[in-house]
Amino acid sequence: MKTFILFAFFAVILSSCGVNTNLPFNLNANTTNVELSKKNFEVISTVTGESSATYILGIGGLKNRALYDMAKADMLKNANLVGGAKALVNVVTEQHITLVYPFYFKRRIIMSAHIVEFKQ
């Protein structure tokens, strides 16, 4: 009986959990408004940006808003929007949390969008 209780205790303490959430709303609204009512555009590709923070015993990492800003900056850097009439549409934010309570906590933010190019 003691062995079972000890095993159950360590199984609960050392188990890890993961949570994924998808945030389809655009918290980081860009200043460019794009109207896609006509067929004057072409979807070129998909671009992503990522940032993460690790917390050990609740200490370390970045604030939540900074993670979103870093993921957006990474996405815009990877988009290479210089030259041509290009824009980002359908911006989606995902949050992945890995947790080994109370020792380890990792939050990863991934932003993705479609790059569209407008025809002249």
Contact map, one row per residue, 1 for C-alpha under 8 A:
111110000000000000000000000000000000000000000000000000000000000000000000000000000000000000000000000000000000000000000000
111111000000000000000000000000000000000000000000000000000000000000000000000000000000000000000000000000000000000000000000
111111100000000000000000000000000000000000000000000000000000000000000000000000000000000000000000000000000000000000000000
111111110000000000000000000000000000000000000000000000000000000000000000000000000000000000000000000000000000000000000000
111111111000000000000000000000000000000000000000000000000000000000000000000000000000000000000000000000000000000000000000
011111111100000000000000000000000000000000000000000000000000000000000000000000000000000000000000000000000000000000000000
001111111110000000000000000000000000000000000000000000000000000000000000000000000000000000000000000000000000000000000000
000111111111000000000000000000000000000000000000000000000000000000000000000000000000000000000000000000000000000000000000
000011111111100000000000000000000000000000000000000000000000000000000000000000000000000000000000000000000000000000000000
000001111111110000000000000000000000000000000000000000000000000000000000000000000000000000000000000000000000000000000000
000000111111111000000000000000000000000000000000000000000000000000000000000000000000000000000000000000000000000000000000
000000011111111000000000000000000000000000000000000000000000000000000000000000000000000000000000000000000000000000000000
000000001111111000000000000000000000000000000000000000000000000000000000000000000000000000000000000010000000000000000000
000000000111111100000000000000000000000000000000000000000000000000000000000000000000000000000000000110000000000000000000
000000000011111110000000000000000000000000000000000000000000000000000000000000000000000000000000000100000000000000000000
000000000000011111000000000000000000000000000000000000000000000000000000000000000000000000000000011110000000000000000000
000000000000001111100000000000000000000000000000000000000000000000000000000000000000000000000000011100000000000000000000
000000000000000111110000000000000000000000000000000000000000000000000000000000000000000000000001111000000000000000000000
000000000000000011111000000000000000000000000000000000000000000000000000000000000000000000000001110000000000000000000000
000000000000000001111100000000000000000000000000000000000000000000000000000000000000000000000111100000000000000000000000
000000000000000000111110000000000000000000000000000000000000000000000000000000000000000000000111000000000000000000000000
000000000000000000011111000000000000000000000000000000000000000000000000000000000000000000011110000000000000000000000000
000000000000000000001111110000000000000000000000000000000000000000000000000000000000000000011110000000000000000000000000
000000000000000000000111110000000000000000000000000000000000000000000000000000000000000000111000000000000000000000000000
000000000000000000000011111000000000000000000000000000000000000000000000000000000000000000111000000000000000000000000000
000000000000000000000011111110000000000000000000000000000000000000000000000000000000000000111000000000000000000000000000
000000000000000000000000111110000000000000000000000000000000000000000000000000000000000000000000000000000000000000000000
000000000000000000000000011111000000000000000000000000000000000000000000000000000000000000000000000000000000000000000000
000000000000000000000000011111100000000000000000000000000000000000000000000000000000000000000000000000000000000000000000
000000000000000000000000000111111000000000000000000000000000000000000000000000000000000000000000000000000000000000000000
000000000000000000000000000011111000000000000000000000000000000000000000000000000000000000000000000000000000000000000000
000000000000000000000000000001111100000000000000000000000000000000000000000000000000000000000000000000000000000000000000
000000000000000000000000000001111110000000000000000000000000000000000000000000000000000000000000000000000000000000000000
000000000000000000000000000000011111000000000000000000000000000000000000000000000000001000000000000000000000000000000000
000000000000000000000000000000001111100000000000000000000000000000000000000000000000000000000000000000000000000000000000
000000000000000000000000000000000111111110000000000000000000000000000000000000000000000000000000000000000000000000000000
000000000000000000000000000000000011111000000000000000000000000000000000000000000000000000000000000000000000000000000000
000000000000000000000000000000000001111110000000000000000000000000000000000000000000000000000000000000000000000000000000
000000000000000000000000000000000001111111000000000000000000000000000000000000000000000000000000000000000000000000000000
000000000000000000000000000000000001011111000000000000000000000000000000000000000000000000000000000000000000000000000111
000000000000000000000000000000000001011111100000000000000000000000000000000000000000000000000000000000000000000000011110
000000000000000000000000000000000000001111110000000000000000000000000000000000000000000000000000000000000000000000011110
000000000000000000000000000000000000000011111000000000000000000000000000000000000000000000000000000000000000000001111000
000000000000000000000000000000000000000001111100000000000000000000000000000000000000000000000000000000000000000001111000
000000000000000000000000000000000000000000111110000000000000000000000000000000000000000000000000000000000000000001110000
000000000000000000000000000000000000000000011111000000000000000000000000000000000000000000000000000000000000000111100000
000000000000000000000000000000000000000000001111100000000000000000000000001001100000000000000000000000000000000111100000
000000000000000000000000000000000000000000000111110000000000000000000000011001000000000000000000000000000000011110000000
000000000000000000000000000000000000000000000011111000000000000000000011111101000000000000000000000000000000011100000000
000000000000000000000000000000000000000000000001111100000000000000000111011000000000000000000000000000000001111000000000
000000000000000000000000000000000000000000000000111110000000000000110110010000000000000000000000000000000001110000000000
000000000000000000000000000000000000000000000000011111000000000000100000000000000000000000000000000000000111100000000000
000000000000000000000000000000000000000000000000001111100001110000100000000000000000000000000000000000000111000000000000
000000000000000000000000000000000000000000000000000111110001100000000000000000000000000000000000000000011110000000000000
000000000000000000000000000000000000000000000000000011111111100000000000000000000000000000000000000000011100000000000000
000000000000000000000000000000000000000000000000000001111111000000000000000000000000000000000000000000111000000000000000
000000000000000000000000000000000000000000000000000000111110000000000000000000000000000000000000000001111000000000000000
000000000000000000000000000000000000000000000000000000111111000000000000000000000000000000000000000001111000000000000000
000000000000000000000000000000000000000000000000000000111111100000000000000000000000000000000000000000000000000000000000
000000000000000000000000000000000000000000000000000011110111110000000000000000000000000000000000000000000000000000000000
000000000000000000000000000000000000000000000000000011100011111000000000000000000000000000000000000000000000000000000000
000000000000000000000000000000000000000000000000000010000001111101100000000000000000000000000000000000000000000000000000
000000000000000000000000000000000000000000000000000000000000111111100000000000000000000000000000000000000000000000000000
000000000000000000000000000000000000000000000000000000000000011111110000000000000000000000000000000000000000000000000000
000000000000000000000000000000000000000000000000000000000000001111111000000000000000000000000000000000000000000000000000
000000000000000000000000000000000000000000000000000000000000011111111100000000000000000000000000000000000000000000000000
000000000000000000000000000000000000000000000000001110000000011111111110000000000000000000000000000000000001100000000000
000000000000000000000000000000000000000000000000001000000000000111111111000000000000000000000000000000000000100000000000
000000000000000000000000000000000000000000000000000000000000000011111111100000000000000000000000000000000000000000000000
000000000000000000000000000000000000000000000000011000000000000001111111110000000000000000000000000000000000000000000000
000000000000000000000000000000000000000000000000111000000000000000111111111000000000000000000000000000000000111000000000
000000000000000000000000000000000000000000000000110000000000000000011111111100000000000000000000000000000000001000000000
000000000000000000000000000000000000000000000000100000000000000000001111111110000000000000000000000000000000000000000000
000000000000000000000000000000000000000000000001111000000000000000000111111111000000000000000000000000000000000000000000
000000000000000000000000000000000000000000000011110000000000000000000011111111100000000000000000000000000000001100000000
000000000000000000000000000000000000000000000000100000000000000000000001111111111000000000000000000000000000000000000000
000000000000000000000000000000000000000000000000000000000000000000000000111111110000000000000000000000000000000000000000
000000000000000000000000000000000000000000000011100000000000000000000000011111110000000000000000000000000000000000000000
000000000000000000000000000000000000000000000010000000000000000000000000001111111000000000000000000000000000000000100000
000000000000000000000000000000000000000000000000000000000000000000000000000111111100000000000000000000000000000000000000
000000000000000000000000000000000000000000000000000000000000000000000000000100111111011000000000000000000000000000000000
000000000000000000000000000000000000000000000000000000000000000000000000000000011111000000000000000000000000000000000000
000000000000000000000000000000000000000000000000000000000000000000000000000000001111110000000000000000000000000000000000
000000000000000000000000000000000000000000000000000000000000000000000000000000001111110000000000000000000000000000001000
000000000000000000000000000000000000000000000000000000000000000000000000000000000011111000000000000000000000000000001110
000000000000000000000000000000000000000000000000000000000000000000000000000000001011111100000000000000000000000000111100
000000000000000000000000000000000100000000000000000000000000000000000000000000001000111110000000000000000000000000111000
000000000000000000000000000000000000000000000000000000000000000000000000000000000000011111100000000000000000000011110000
000000000000000000000000000000000000000000000000000000000000000000000000000000000000001111100000000000000000000011110000
000000000000000000000000000000000000000000000000000000000000000000000000000000000000000111110000000000000000000111000000
000000000000000000000001110000000000000000000000000000000000000000000000000000000000000111111000000000000000001111000000
000000000000000000000111110000000000000000000000000000000000000000000000000000000000000001111100000000000000001110000000
000000000000000000000111110000000000000000000000000000000000000000000000000000000000000000111110000000000000111100000000
000000000000000000011110000000000000000000000000000000000000000000000000000000000000000000011111000000000000111000000000
000000000000000000011110000000000000000000000000000000000000000000000000000000000000000000001111100000000011110000000000
000000000000000001111000000000000000000000000000000000000000000000000000000000000000000000000111110000000011100000000000
000000000000000001110000000000000000000000000000000000000000000000000000000000000000000000000011111000001111000000000000
000000000000000111100000000000000000000000000000000000000000000000000000000000000000000000000001111100011110000000000000
000000000000000111000000000000000000000000000000000000000000000000000000000000000000000000000000111111011100000000000000
000000000000011110000000000000000000000000000000000000000000000000000000000000000000000000000000011111111000000000000000
000000000000110100000000000000000000000000000000000000000000000000000000000000000000000000000000001111111000000000000000
000000000000000000000000000000000000000000000000000000001100000000000000000000000000000000000000001111111000000000000000
000000000000000000000000000000000000000000000000000000011100000000000000000000000000000000000000000111111000000000000000
000000000000000000000000000000000000000000000000000001111100000000000000000000000000000000000000011111111100000000000000
000000000000000000000000000000000000000000000000000001111100000000000000000000000000000000000000111111111110000000000000
000000000000000000000000000000000000000000000000000111100000000000000000000000000000000000000000111000011111000000000000
000000000000000000000000000000000000000000000000000111000000000000000000000000000000000000000011110000001111100000000000
000000000000000000000000000000000000000000000000011110000000000000100000000000000000000000000011100000000111110000000000
000000000000000000000000000000000000000000000000011100000000000000110010000000000000000000001111000000000011111000000000
000000000000000000000000000000000000000000000001111000000000000000000010000000000000000000001110000000000001111100000000
000000000000000000000000000000000000000000000001110000000000000000000011001000000000000000111100000000000000111110000000
000000000000000000000000000000000000000000000111100000000000000000000000001000000000000001111000000000000000011111000000
000000000000000000000000000000000000000000000111000000000000000000000000000000000000000111110000000000000000001111100000
000000000000000000000000000000000000000000111110000000000000000000000000000000000000000111100000000000000000000111110000
000000000000000000000000000000000000000000111110000000000000000000000000000000100000011110000000000000000000000011111000
000000000000000000000000000000000000000011111000000000000000000000000000000000000000011110000000000000000000000001111100
000000000000000000000000000000000000000011110000000000000000000000000000000000000001111000000000000000000000000000111110
000000000000000000000000000000000000000111000000000000000000000000000000000000000000110000000000000000000000000000011111
000000000000000000000000000000000000000111000000000000000000000000000000000000000000100000000000000000000000000000001111
000000000000000000000000000000000000000100000000000000000000000000000000000000000000000000000000000000000000000000000111
